[in-house]
């Protein structure tokens, strides 16, 4: 897959390598390499100008999306870690997209609830603490523009979603998947990309 996808550029590649080298115990939290080109593709496909990311970690996904934004586009990145997002800040500056990214260090629910309530978000990427996925979803859906796209990562959660005795984050993602499937405000599809990726289009 990686050989047949658009290759990562030098800044993206360095960020992936630095994350694995300096944060080996947490590097699995980074979006999969094939998701970078996919997210950029979705930004271009939808013509998104206003993006919200919930869960930034070291900034790979934000970098990929910001690079695909049109002139004047903005990305609000939500995270709680100054330490982890510092790697992203450095990469965004190297790539020349730092001015497109508004990093907000705070609980993401607080950041989302402070946004205007009218529909205005063109694309949202959800990749944060799994226990709050439904809460994040509810704050996002009402703010999505008609035709806006929510992309939710880890919707397989390492296969635990098919385990009837799943607990913790696995149980939370199972509940999230059922919540999305029952939500008539969107049309959604689940893809076998990385650890499961759900795309939901606001009706």
C-alpha positions as CSV (number, residue, x, y, z in Angstrom):
1,X,0.0,0.0,0.0
2,X,2.7,2.5,0.9
3,X,4.6,1.8,-2.3
4,X,1.5,2.7,-4.3
5,X,0.3,5.7,-2.3
6,X,1.7,9.2,-2.7
7,X,5.0,9.1,-0.8
8,X,5.5,11.1,2.4
9,X,7.5,14.3,2.0
10,X,10.7,14.9,3.9
11,X,9.0,16.7,6.8
12,X,6.3,14.1,7.2
13,X,8.9,11.3,7.1
14,X,11.1,13.0,9.6
15,X,8.1,13.5,12.0
16,X,7.2,9.8,11.8
17,X,10.8,8.8,12.5
18,X,11.3,11.3,15.4
19,X,8.0,10.2,17.0
20,X,9.1,6.5,16.9
21,X,12.6,7.4,18.1
22,X,11.7,9.8,21.0
23,X,8.4,8.4,22.0
24,X,8.7,4.6,21.4
25,X,6.1,3.7,24.1
26,X,3.5,6.0,22.5
27,X,4.3,6.0,18.8
28,X,1.4,3.7,18.1
29,X,-0.9,6.7,18.8
30,X,0.3,8.3,15.6
31,X,-2.0,8.0,12.6
32,X,-0.8,5.3,10.2
33,X,1.5,6.4,7.4
34,X,-1.1,5.6,4.8
35,X,-3.6,7.9,6.5
36,X,-1.5,11.0,5.8
37,X,-2.1,10.9,2.0
38,X,-5.7,9.8,2.5
39,X,-6.5,12.7,4.8
40,X,-4.9,15.1,2.3
41,X,-6.9,13.5,-0.5
42,X,-10.1,14.0,1.5
43,X,-9.3,17.6,2.2
44,X,-8.9,18.3,-1.5
45,X,-11.8,16.1,-2.5
46,X,-14.2,18.0,-0.2
47,X,-12.7,21.4,-0.8
48,X,-12.5,21.8,3.0
49,X,-11.5,25.2,4.3
50,X,-12.4,24.8,8.0
51,X,-11.0,21.6,9.6
52,X,-11.2,20.5,13.3
53,X,-8.9,17.8,14.6
54,X,-9.6,16.1,17.9
55,X,-6.4,14.5,19.1
56,X,-3.2,15.8,17.6
57,X,-0.4,13.9,19.4
58,X,2.8,14.8,17.5
59,X,1.1,16.4,14.6
60,X,1.4,14.1,11.6
61,X,-2.3,14.1,10.7
62,X,-2.6,17.9,11.2
63,X,0.5,18.4,9.0
64,X,-1.0,16.2,6.2
65,X,-4.3,18.0,6.2
66,X,-2.8,21.5,6.6
67,X,-0.6,20.9,3.6
68,X,-3.7,20.2,1.5
69,X,-5.7,23.2,2.6
70,X,-6.5,25.9,0.1
71,X,-5.3,29.5,0.6
72,X,-7.0,30.9,3.6
73,X,-8.0,27.5,5.0
74,X,-7.6,26.9,8.8
75,X,-7.3,23.8,11.0
76,X,-8.1,23.9,14.7
77,X,-6.0,21.2,16.4
78,X,-7.2,20.0,19.9
79,X,-4.9,18.4,22.3
80,X,-3.9,18.4,26.0
81,X,-0.2,17.8,25.7
82,X,2.3,20.7,25.2
83,X,5.1,18.1,25.2
84,X,3.8,15.9,22.4
85,X,2.4,18.7,20.2
86,X,5.8,20.5,20.4
87,X,7.1,18.0,17.8
88,X,4.2,19.0,15.6
89,X,4.8,22.7,16.0
90,X,8.4,22.1,14.8
91,X,7.3,20.1,11.8
92,X,4.5,22.5,10.9
93,X,7.0,25.4,10.8
94,X,9.5,23.4,8.7
95,X,6.7,22.6,6.2
96,X,5.5,26.2,6.1
97,X,2.0,25.5,7.3
98,X,2.2,26.7,10.9
99,X,0.1,29.8,10.1
100,X,-2.7,27.4,9.0
101,X,-2.9,25.5,12.3
102,X,-4.5,26.9,15.4
103,X,-3.4,24.6,18.2
104,X,-5.6,24.7,21.3
105,X,-4.2,23.1,24.4
106,X,-7.2,22.2,26.5
107,X,-9.7,19.4,27.0
108,X,-11.2,18.9,23.6
109,X,-14.8,19.0,24.8
110,X,-14.1,22.5,26.2
111,X,-12.6,23.6,22.8
112,X,-15.5,22.2,20.8
113,X,-18.2,23.6,23.0
114,X,-16.6,27.1,22.6
115,X,-16.9,26.9,18.8
116,X,-19.8,28.6,17.1
117,X,-22.8,26.4,17.2
118,X,-24.0,27.0,13.6
119,X,-22.8,24.5,10.9
120,X,-19.4,25.7,9.7
121,X,-16.9,22.8,9.9
122,X,-16.1,21.2,6.5
123,X,-14.0,18.3,7.8
124,X,-13.3,16.8,11.2
125,X,-10.8,14.2,12.2
126,X,-11.4,12.3,15.4
127,X,-8.5,10.5,16.9
128,X,-8.4,11.0,20.7
129,X,-9.4,9.3,23.9
130,X,-11.9,6.6,23.0
131,X,-14.1,7.0,26.0
132,X,-15.2,10.4,24.8
133,X,-15.8,9.6,21.2
134,X,-19.6,9.8,21.5
135,X,-19.3,13.1,23.3
136,X,-17.0,14.5,20.7
137,X,-19.3,13.2,18.0
138,X,-22.3,15.0,19.4
139,X,-20.4,18.3,19.6
140,X,-19.1,17.9,16.0
141,X,-22.2,16.7,14.1
142,X,-24.3,19.8,14.9
143,X,-21.4,22.0,13.7
144,X,-20.7,20.3,10.4
145,X,-21.6,22.0,7.2
146,X,-24.1,20.2,5.0
147,X,-22.0,17.6,3.1
148,X,-19.2,18.0,5.7
149,X,-17.1,14.9,6.5
150,X,-16.2,13.4,9.9
151,X,-13.4,10.9,9.8
152,X,-13.1,8.7,12.9
153,X,-10.0,6.7,13.5
154,X,-9.5,3.4,15.4
155,X,-13.1,2.1,14.8
156,X,-11.8,-1.5,14.9
157,X,-9.7,-0.9,18.0
158,X,-7.4,-3.8,17.4
159,X,-10.3,-6.1,16.7
160,X,-11.9,-5.7,20.1
161,X,-15.1,-4.4,18.6
162,X,-16.1,-8.0,17.7
163,X,-15.4,-9.2,21.2
164,X,-18.8,-9.4,23.1
165,X,-16.8,-9.1,26.4
166,X,-14.8,-6.0,25.3
167,X,-14.1,-3.5,28.1
168,X,-12.5,-0.1,28.4
169,X,-11.7,1.6,25.1
170,X,-12.8,-1.4,23.1
171,X,-16.3,-1.3,24.6
172,X,-16.3,2.5,24.1
173,X,-15.6,2.1,20.4
174,X,-18.2,-0.6,20.0
175,X,-20.7,1.8,21.5
176,X,-19.5,4.6,19.3
177,X,-19.8,2.4,16.1
178,X,-23.4,1.6,17.1
179,X,-24.1,5.3,17.8
180,X,-22.8,6.3,14.4
181,X,-24.7,3.6,12.6
182,X,-28.0,4.7,14.2
183,X,-27.5,8.5,13.6
184,X,-29.9,9.6,10.8
185,X,-28.1,13.0,10.6
186,X,-25.3,11.3,8.6
187,X,-24.5,8.6,6.1
188,X,-21.5,6.6,7.2
189,X,-19.2,3.9,5.9
190,X,-16.5,2.0,7.7
191,X,-13.3,1.3,5.9
192,X,-10.6,-1.4,6.5
193,X,-7.9,1.3,6.6
194,X,-5.2,0.8,9.4
195,X,-7.1,0.2,12.6
196,X,-10.5,1.0,11.1
197,X,-11.6,4.3,9.7
198,X,-15.2,5.5,9.6
199,X,-16.3,8.3,7.2
200,X,-19.5,10.1,7.9
201,X,-21.1,12.7,5.7
202,X,-23.5,15.2,7.2
203,X,-26.8,15.1,5.4
